[in-house]
């Protein structure tokens, strides 16, 4: 049996604002944008591939309250890089807000950042194994 995680849903207030951030500012690839009438099926993936994000526009107050807090305030998503300095600098230039300066941990170089919707991410360059 072949199984894999193909996508994670990320609740956002607006499809186009999320596309503008992830695709236009961060360089993610828009993999699907399918109009379904009252909603859209929108997926993006990082330039290096991996799990796609399903950008899910909220419907109703419960989902709206979850924007930026899908993991209860913890880092929710991990963007791995092979060159931390390069990608950190590019993200700063693109206006990405980092909560902290880069730090070195046993598992790699890391810094926490937030997308415009409040989701906490790690930019991570793993240590050589």
PAZAPA-4460 file (N, C-alpha, C; in steps of 0.05 Angstrom, whole numbers, plus 32768, in hexadecimal, padded with zeros to 4 digits):
% residues 129
    n_x    n_y    n_z   ca_x   ca_y   ca_z    c_x    c_y    c_z   seq   type   mol
   8011   7FE9   8000   8000   8000   8000   8012   8019   8000     1      X     A
   800C   802B   7FEE   801B   8044   7FED   800A   805A   7FF9     2      X     A
   8014   8067   800E   8006   807D   801A   801A   8093   801F     3      X     A
   8010   80AC   801E   8021   80C3   8024   8010   80DA   802B     4      X     A
   801B   80ED   8039   800D   8106   803E   8013   8118   8025     5      X     A
   7FFE   811F   8017   8001   812F   7FFF   7FFD   814C   8003     6      X     A
   7FED   8153   8017   7FE7   816F   801C   7FDE   8173   8039     7      X     A
   7FE1   818C   8042   7FD6   8194   805C   7FC5   81AC   8057     8      X     A
   7FAD   81AD   8064   7F9C   81C4   8061   7FA5   81DA   8074     9      X     A
   7FA6   81F2   8069   7FAE   820A   8077   7F98   821E   8074    10      X     A
   7F89   8224   808A   7F73   8236   8088   7F7D   8253   8085    11      X     A
   7F72   8261   8072   7F7A   827C   806B   7F60   828D   8067    12      X     A
   7F62   82A7   806B   7F4A   82B8   8068   7F43   82BC   804B    13      X     A
   7F56   82BA   8038   7F51   82C0   801C   7F64   82B1   800A    14      X     A
   7F5A   82A4   7FF6   7F6B   8295   7FE3   7F80   82A7   7FD7    15      X     A
   7F78   82BD   7FCB   7F8B   82CD   7FBC   7FA0   82DA   7FCD    16      X     A
   7F9A   82E1   7FE6   7FAE   82EC   7FF8   7FC3   82D6   7FFF    17      X     A
   7FB9   82BE   8003   7FCB   82A8   8009   7FDD   82A1   7FF1    18      X     A
   7FD1   82A1   7FD9   7FE1   829C   7FC1   7FF6   82B2   7FBD    19      X     A
   7FEE   82CB   7FC2   8001   82E1   7FBF   8019   82DE   7FD2    20      X     A
   8014   82D5   7FEA   802A   82D1   7FFD   803B   82B9   7FF5    21      X     A
   802F   82A2   7FF4   803E   8289   7FF0   804B   8287   7FD4    22      X     A
   803D   828F   7FBF   8047   828D   7FA4   8057   82A6   7F9C    23      X     A
   804B   82BD   7F9F   8059   82D5   7F95   8070   82DE   7FA7    24      X     A
   806D   82DB   7FC1   8083   82E5   7FD3   8097   82CF   7FDA    25      X     A
   808E   82B6   7FDE   80A0   82A1   7FE7   80A9   828F   7FD1    26      X     A
   809D   8290   7FBA   80A6   8280   7FA3   809B   8264   7FA3    27      X     A
   8086   825E   7FB3   8079   8244   7FB1   806C   8242   7F95    28      X     A
   8066   822A   7F8D   805A   8225   7F73   803C   8220   7F78    29      X     A
   802C   822E   7F68   800F   8229   7F69   800A   820F   7F59    30      X     A
   8001   81FA   7F67   7FFE   81E0   7F5A   7FE2   81DB   7F51    31      X     A
   7FCE   81E7   7F5E   7FB2   81E5   7F56   7FA3   81FD   7F5F    32      X     A
   7F90   8206   7F4E   7F7D   821B   7F56   7F64   8214   7F46    33      X     A
   7F52   8205   7F52   7F3A   81FB   7F45   7F22   8207   7F52    34      X     A
   7F12   8215   7F42   7EFA   8222   7F4B   7EE5   820C   7F4F    35      X     A
   7ED9   820C   7F67   7EC4   81F8   7F6E   7EAA   8206   7F73    36      X     A
   7EA6   821E   7F69   7E8E   822C   7F6E   7E90   823E   7F87    37      X     A
   7E88   8233   7F9E   7E89   8243   7FB6   7EA4   8243   7FC4    38      X     A
   7EB7   8232   7FBA   7ED2   8231   7FC5   7EE5   8229   7FAF    39      X     A
   7EFF   8229   7FB5   7F13   8221   7FA2   7F25   820C   7FAF    40      X     A
   7F31   81FB   7F9E   7F45   81E8   7FA6   7F5F   81F4   7F9E    41      X     A
   7F6E   81FF   7FB1   7F87   820D   7FAB   7F9E   81FF   7FBA    42      X     A
   7FB2   81F6   7FAC   7FC9   81EA   7FB8   7FE2   81F7   7FAF    43      X     A
   7FF6   81F9   7FC1   8010   8204   7FBB   8025   81F1   7FC6    44      X     A
   803D   81F2   7FBB   8053   81E3   7FC7   806D   81F3   7FC6    45      X     A
   807F   81EE   7FD9   8098   81FC   7FD9   80A8   81F6   7FC0    46      X     A
   80BB   8207   7FB9   80CB   8203   7FA1   80D9   81E8   7F9F    47      X     A
   80E1   81DD   7FB6   80EF   81C4   7FB6   80DC   81AC   7FB7    48      X     A
   80C2   81B1   7FB7   80AF   819B   7FB8   80A8   8194   7FD4    49      X     A
   809B   817D   7FD8   8093   8174   7FF2   8075   8175   7FF5    50      X     A
   806C   8175   800D   804F   8175   8012   8043   8190   8009    51      X     A
   802D   818E   7FFB   801F   81A7   7FF2   800E   81B2   8009    52      X     A
   8009   81CC   8007   7FF5   81D9   8019   7FDC   81DD   800A    53      X     A
   7FC6   81D4   8015   7FAB   81DA   800B   7FA2   81F4   8019    54      X     A
   7FA1   8209   8009   7F98   8223   8015   7F7A   8222   8016    55      X     A
   7F70   8220   802F   7F53   821D   8033   7F47   8236   803F    56      X     A
   7F37   8244   802F   7F2A   825D   8039   7F16   8255   804F    57      X     A
   7F16   8264   8064   7F05   825D   807B   7EE8   8262   8074    58      X     A
   7ED7   8252   8081   7EBA   8254   807F   7EB0   8254   809C    59      X     A
   7EA6   826B   80A5   7E9A   826D   80BF   7EAD   8275   80D5    60      X     A
   7EA2   827C   80EC   7EB3   8287   8101   7EC6   8274   810E    61      X     A
   7EBF   825A   8110   7ED1   8247   811D   7EEB   8244   810C    62      X     A
   7EE8   8241   80F2   7EFF   8240   80E1   7F0F   825A   80E0    63      X     A
   7F01   8270   80E0   7F0E   828A   80E0   7F20   828D   80F9    64      X     A
   7F16   8284   8110   7F25   8286   8128   7F3E   8274   8128    65      X     A
   7F3F   8260   8117   7F55   824E   8115   7F6C   8259   8104    66      X     A
   7F67   826E   80F5   7F7C   8279   80E4   7F94   8281   80F5    67      X     A
   7FAB   8276   80EE   7FC4   827C   80FD   7FC7   826D   8116    68      X     A
   7FB4   825C   811D   7FB5   824E   8137   7FAE   8231   8134    69      X     A
   7FB3   8225   811D   7FAC   820A   8118   7FBC   81F6   8129    70      X     A
   7FD2   81FF   8134   7FE2   81ED   8145   7FE3   81F8   8162    71      X     A
   7FD0   8207   816A   7FCE   8210   8185   7FE5   8222   818E    72      X     A
   7FF0   8232   817A   8006   8244   8181   8022   8239   817C    73      X     A
   8024   821F   8176   803E   8213   8171   8046   8217   8154    74      X     A
   805F   8213   814E   8068   8212   8132   8059   81FC   8125    75      X     A
   804E   8202   810E   803C   81EF   8100   8048   81E2   80E7    76      X     A
   8058   81F2   80D9   8063   81E9   80C0   8081   81ED   80BF    77      X     A
   808F   81DD   80B0   80AC   81DD   80B0   80B6   81DF   8093    78      X     A
   80C3   81F5   808C   80CD   81F9   8071   80EB   81F3   8072    79      X     A
   80F3   81DD   8065   810F   81D5   8066   811E   81E1   804F    80      X     A
   8137   81E9   8055   8148   81F5   8040   8164   81E7   8041    81      X     A
   8171   81EA   802A   818D   81E0   8029   81A1   81F7   802C    82      X     A
   8196   820F   802E   81A8   8227   8032   8198   823B   8043    83      X     A
   819B   8239   805D   818C   824A   8070   8191   8268   806A    84      X     A
   81AA   8270   8068   81B1   828C   8065   81A4   8298   804C    85      X     A
   81A5   8289   8036   8199   8292   801D   817B   8296   8020    86      X     A
   816E   8282   802A   8151   8283   802B   8147   8296   8041    87      X     A
   8155   8298   8057   814E   82AB   806C   8150   82C7   8061    88      X     A
   8165   82CE   8053   8169   82E8   8047   8153   82EE   8033    89      X     A
   814C   82DB   8022   8138   82DF   800E   811C   82E3   801B    90      X     A
   8117   82D5   8030   80FD   82D8   803D   80FB   82F3   804B    91      X     A
   8111   82FC   8057   8111   8317   8063   810C   832C   804E    92      X     A
   8119   8329   8037   8115   833C   8021   80F8   833C   8017    93      X     A
   80EB   8325   8019   80CF   8322   8010   80BC   832C   8026    94      X     A
   80C7   8335   803C   80B6   8340   8051   80AB   832C   8065    95      X     A
   80B7   8314   8066   80AE   8300   8079   80B6   8308   8095    96      X     A
   80A4   8305   80A9   80AA   830C   80C4   80B6   82F4   80D3    97      X     A
   80CE   82F7   80DD   80DB   82E2   80ED   80D8   82EB   810A    98      X     A
   80CF   82D8   811B   80CC   82DD   8137   80E6   82DE   8146    99      X     A
   80FB   82D3   813A   8114   82D0   8149   812B   82D0   8135   100      X     A
   8143   82D4   813F   815B   82D1   812F   8160   82B4   812B   101      X     A
   816F   82AD   8115   8176   8291   8111   8186   8286   8129   102      X     A
   8180   826D   812F   818E   8260   8145   8197   8244   813C   103      X     A
   81AC   823B   8149   81B7   8220   8143   81AE   820D   8158   104      X     A
   81A1   81F8   8150   8199   81E2   8161   81A7   81C9   8159   105      X     A
   81A6   81B4   8169   81B3   819B   8161   81A8   8190   8147   106      X     A
   818E   8195   8141   8182   818B   8129   8186   819D   8110   107      X     A
   8190   81B6   8114   8195   81C7   80FE   8192   81E5   8104   108      X     A
   8194   81F5   80F0   8191   8212   80F2   8173   8218   80ED   109      X     A
   8168   8229   80FF   814B   822D   80FE   8144   8249   8106   110      X     A
   812E   8253   80FC   8122   826C   8105   8103   826A   8101   111      X     A
   80F4   8274   8114   80D7   8273   8112   80CD   828D   8104   112      X     A
   80BB   8289   80F1   80AF   829F   80E2   8091   829B   80E1   113      X     A
   8083   82B0   80DA   8066   82AF   80D7   805E   82B8   80BC   114      X     A
   8049   82AA   80B1   803D   82B4   8098   802A   82CB   809F   115      X     A
   801F   82D8   808B   800D   82EF   8092   7FF4   82E8   80A0   116      X     A
   7FEE   82CE   80A2   7FD6   82C5   80AF   7FDB   82BB   80CC   117      X     A
   7FF4   82BD   80D5   7FFB   82B6   80F0   8005   829A   80F5   118      X     A
   8007   828A   80DF   8011   826F   80E2   802F   8270   80E8   119      X     A
   8037   8261   80FC   8054   8260   8103   8061   8249   80F4   120      X     A
   8078   8250   80E8   8088   823D   80D8   80A5   823D   80E3   121      X     A
   80B3   8228   80DE   80D0   8227   80E1   80DC   8228   80C5   122      X     A
   80F0   8239   80C1   8103   8236   80AB   811A   8226   80B6   123      X     A
   8120   820F   80AA   8132   81FC   80B6   8146   81F1   80A1   124      X     A
   815F   81F3   80A8   8174   81E5   809A   817E   81CF   80AC   125      X     A
   8177   81B6   80A6   8180   81A0   80B8   819E   819E   80BA   126      X     A
   81A7   8195   80D1   81C4   818F   80D4   81CA   8177   80C3   127      X     A
   81E3   8175   80B9   81EB   815E   80AA   81E9   8145   80BC   128      X     A
   81E0   812F   80B0   81DC   8117   80BF   81F3   8104   80BD   129      X     A
***
